[in-house]
Amino acid sequence: MWHRQKSDGVVLITGASSGIGRATAQLFAENGFRVFGTSRRDRPDEHGVEMLRLDVRSDESVAHCVNQVLDRAGRIDVLVNNAGIMHEGFAEETTLQDAHAVFAANLFGVARVTNAALPGMRHRRRGRIINIGSLASWVGEPGEAFYAASKAAVARYTEALRHEVWPLGISVSLVEPGAFTTGVLKASSASEAAIADYDGAREAARRTLRQSLRGGGDPDKVAALIVKIARARSPRYRYGAGRDGRWVPLLKTLMPQRLLDRLLRRSFGLSPRHDTGPTS
């Protein structure tokens, strides 16, 4: 059985150089945890967070990072899988190579780090894994097809893993933030191909996404939720973060799809289609 997290717990947080990951690492440190944060580039320790270099797409990098934590601290009590990439691009304009890169970081990166941390948790019959998903897993927003697909995959992976490791005393939870101001677009990738038929819709989708993120919530609120989950006696499977993180899944479950389609297209500024029939 998992008992209330002690103040000397050891936390590993991937993607801790900015945004939600950085805020979460600092809050854990402020609450007495020993915190290891990661970044793809070398960064100095700060605010009680020991920074390590990690590329979640590399088996060698993940093994080296986790071994460093185990050598220094002896164990990992809480793993927060936060590292990932945002990708902008309409589905047809996105190369499969770019799509593979999104899944390599957002899904297989989560699995890779989790698999490296699990042996120690299994040995001690305790541990806590918190995967950071996205509200995009609920809504296929235009311009984010493969990002949304990768986050939906993380949700199902997390759910299955939760059941598999529950008999071993390990808890797994999913946090799905809505729009938060994190600077995620600065490190995002984007499709280079452009198909003229999508020009208007693509620009409208990008404009809507940027407006949403600029007016998004404070990452500190997500950090507080993650620390709360780490300390909870019996954490739930899923936690929505932010107002939209709570009401969008409810609408998705209860509202007819036709009405949902209309609301989403209107919110993204997509003009009604004009069927002219086939041309000869």
C-alpha positions in Angstrom: 0.0 0.0 0.0 1.1 3.6 -0.8 1.2 5.8 2.3 1.3 9.6 2.4 4.4 10.9 0.6 7.2 11.7 3.0 9.0 15.1 2.8 12.2 13.4 1.8 10.7 11.7 -1.3 12.7 11.6 -4.5 11.1 13.1 -7.6 12.2 12.9 -11.3 10.5 15.4 -13.6 11.2 15.3 -17.4 11.0 18.5 -19.4 11.7 20.7 -16.3 13.5 23.6 -18.0 10.3 25.7 -18.6 6.6 26.0 -18.3 4.7 23.4 -16.3 7.7 21.2 -15.7 9.8 24.0 -14.3 7.0 25.2 -12.0 6.3 21.7 -10.8 10.0 21.0 -10.1 10.3 24.2 -8.0 7.1 23.5 -6.1 8.2 20.0 -5.2 11.6 21.4 -4.0 9.8 24.1 -1.9 7.8 21.3 -0.2 10.9 19.4 0.9 11.3 16.8 -1.8 14.6 16.0 -3.5 14.0 16.9 -7.1 15.7 16.0 -10.3 14.7 17.9 -13.4 15.7 17.2 -16.9 16.3 19.2 -20.1 17.6 18.3 -23.5 20.4 20.7 -23.0 22.8 21.1 -20.1 21.4 23.5 -17.5 22.6 24.6 -14.1 20.8 23.6 -10.9 18.3 26.1 -9.6 16.0 26.6 -6.7 16.8 23.3 -5.2 16.3 21.3 -8.4 19.2 19.2 -9.6 19.2 19.4 -13.4 20.2 16.5 -15.6 20.5 16.2 -19.4 17.9 13.9 -21.0 16.5 13.1 -24.5 13.5 11.0 -23.9 13.8 9.7 -27.5 17.1 7.9 -26.7 17.4 4.6 -24.8 21.0 5.5 -23.9 20.1 8.9 -22.6 17.2 7.7 -20.6 19.2 4.9 -19.0 22.1 7.3 -18.2 19.7 9.8 -16.6 17.8 7.3 -14.4 21.0 5.7 -13.3 22.3 9.1 -12.3 19.3 9.6 -10.1 19.6 6.2 -8.6 23.3 6.7 -7.9 22.7 10.0 -6.1 19.4 9.3 -4.3 19.0 5.6 -4.3 15.4 5.5 -5.6 12.7 7.3 -7.5 9.4 7.8 -5.5 7.6 10.0 -8.0 8.1 10.1 -11.7 6.4 13.0 -13.6 6.5 12.5 -17.4 6.1 16.0 -18.7 8.6 16.2 -21.6 7.0 16.4 -25.0 6.7 18.5 -28.1 4.0 20.5 -29.8 3.5 20.2 -33.5 1.4 22.5 -35.7 0.3 21.2 -39.0 -2.8 20.1 -40.9 -2.8 16.3 -41.3 -2.2 16.1 -45.0 0.6 18.7 -44.8 2.4 16.8 -42.1 5.0 14.3 -43.3 5.0 10.9 -41.7 8.6 11.6 -40.6 7.3 14.6 -38.6 4.4 12.5 -37.2 6.8 9.8 -36.1 8.9 12.5 -34.3 5.8 13.6 -32.4 5.0 10.1 -31.2 8.7 9.4 -30.5 8.7 12.2 -27.9 5.1 12.3 -26.6 4.3 8.6 -26.4 7.4 6.5 -26.6 9.4 9.0 -24.6 6.9 8.6 -21.7 7.1 4.8 -22.1 10.9 4.8 -22.2 11.4 6.8 -19.0 8.6 4.8 -17.3 10.2 1.5 -18.2 13.5 2.7 -16.8 12.0 3.8 -13.5 9.6 0.9 -12.9 12.1 -1.8 -11.9 13.1 0.1 -8.7 9.4 0.8 -8.0 8.5 -2.8 -8.4 11.3 -3.9 -6.2 10.1 -1.6 -3.4 6.4 -2.3 -4.1 5.7 1.5 -4.1 5.9 4.4 -6.4 3.9 7.1 -8.2 3.8 7.9 -11.9 2.1 11.1 -13.2 1.9 11.5 -16.9 1.1 14.9 -18.4 -1.3 14.6 -21.2 -3.4 17.3 -22.9 -7.0 18.4 -23.4 -6.1 17.8 -27.1 -6.7 14.1 -26.4 -10.4 14.8 -26.2 -10.8 17.2 -29.1 -9.3 16.8 -32.6 -8.6 20.5 -33.1 -7.7 21.5 -36.6 -3.9 22.0 -37.1 -3.0 19.6 -34.3 -3.9 16.2 -35.7 -0.8 14.3 -34.7 -0.2 16.1 -31.5 -3.7 15.3 -30.4 -3.3 11.7 -31.5 -0.1 11.3 -29.5 -1.8 12.7 -26.4 -4.8 10.4 -26.9 -2.4 7.5 -27.0 -0.8 8.7 -23.8 -4.2 8.6 -22.1 -4.9 5.0 -23.1 -1.3 4.0 -22.3 -1.7 5.5 -18.8 -5.0 3.8 -18.2 -3.7 0.4 -19.1 -0.4 0.9 -17.1 -2.4 2.0 -14.1 -4.2 -1.4 -14.0 -1.1 -3.4 -14.7 1.0 -2.0 -11.8 -1.8 -1.4 -9.3 -1.2 -4.9 -7.7 2.4 -3.9 -7.2 1.6 -0.9 -5.1 2.4 1.6 -7.8 -0.1 4.4 -8.7 -0.4 5.9 -12.1 -2.4 9.1 -12.9 -3.0 11.4 -15.9 -3.1 15.2 -15.8 -4.7 16.8 -18.8 -4.2 20.6 -18.9 -6.2 22.9 -21.1 -4.8 26.2 -22.3 -1.9 27.4 -20.1 0.7 30.1 -20.9 3.9 28.0 -21.0 5.8 29.2 -24.1 5.2 25.7 -25.6 5.1 27.2 -29.1 8.6 28.5 -28.9 9.9 24.9 -29.0 7.2 23.5 -31.2 7.7 22.0 -34.7 5.6 22.9 -37.7 4.9 21.4 -41.1 6.8 23.0 -43.9 4.5 21.9 -46.7 1.6 24.1 -47.6 -1.4 23.1 -49.6 -3.3 26.2 -51.0 -6.7 24.7 -50.2 -5.9 24.9 -46.5 -4.5 28.4 -46.4 -7.5 30.1 -44.9 -8.3 27.4 -42.4 -4.7 27.0 -41.4 -4.3 30.7 -40.6 -7.5 30.7 -38.6 -6.5 27.6 -36.6 -3.1 29.1 -35.8 -4.6 32.4 -34.8 -7.1 30.7 -32.5 -4.4 28.5 -30.9 -2.1 31.5 -30.2 -4.9 33.6 -28.7 -5.9 30.7 -26.5 -2.4 30.1 -25.2 -1.7 33.9 -24.6 -4.8 34.0 -22.5 -4.2 30.7 -20.8 -3.9 29.9 -17.1 -0.9 30.1 -14.8 1.4 27.0 -14.9 1.7 27.2 -11.1 -1.8 26.0 -10.8 -1.0 22.8 -12.7 2.1 22.4 -10.6 0.0 22.6 -7.4 -2.3 19.9 -8.8 0.6 17.6 -9.6 2.1 18.0 -6.1 -1.3 17.3 -4.6 -1.6 14.1 -6.6 1.8 13.0 -5.5 0.7 13.4 -1.9 -2.8 12.0 -2.3 -3.7 8.7 -0.4 -5.6 7.3 -3.4 -5.1 9.4 -6.5 -7.6 9.1 -9.3 -6.8 8.1 -12.9 -7.5 11.4 -14.6 -7.3 15.1 -13.5 -8.4 17.9 -15.7 -6.4 21.1 -15.2 -8.0 24.5 -15.8 -11.6 25.3 -16.5 -11.6 23.9 -20.0 -9.8 20.8 -18.7 -12.9 20.0 -16.7 -15.8 21.1 -18.9 -14.6 20.0 -22.3 -14.6 16.2 -21.5 -18.1 16.7 -20.0 -19.4 18.3 -23.2 -17.6 15.7 -25.3 -19.5 13.0 -23.4 -22.9 14.6 -23.2 -23.3 16.8 -26.3 -24.3 15.5 -29.7 -21.4 15.3 -32.1 -23.1 17.5 -34.7 -23.4 20.3 -32.2 -19.8 19.8 -31.0 -18.6 20.0 -34.6 -20.4 23.3 -35.1 -19.0 24.8 -31.9 -15.4 23.8 -32.6 -15.5 25.1 -36.2 -16.9 28.4 -35.1 -14.3 28.8 -32.3 -11.5 28.1 -34.9 -13.0 30.5 -37.4 -13.5 27.9 -40.0 -15.9 29.1 -42.8 -18.7 26.9 -43.9 -17.8 24.7 -46.8 -19.1 25.5 -50.3 -19.9 22.4 -52.3 -19.6 23.2 -56.0 -19.6 19.6 -57.1 -16.9 17.8 -59.2 -15.2 19.7 -61.9 -14.5 18.3 -65.3 
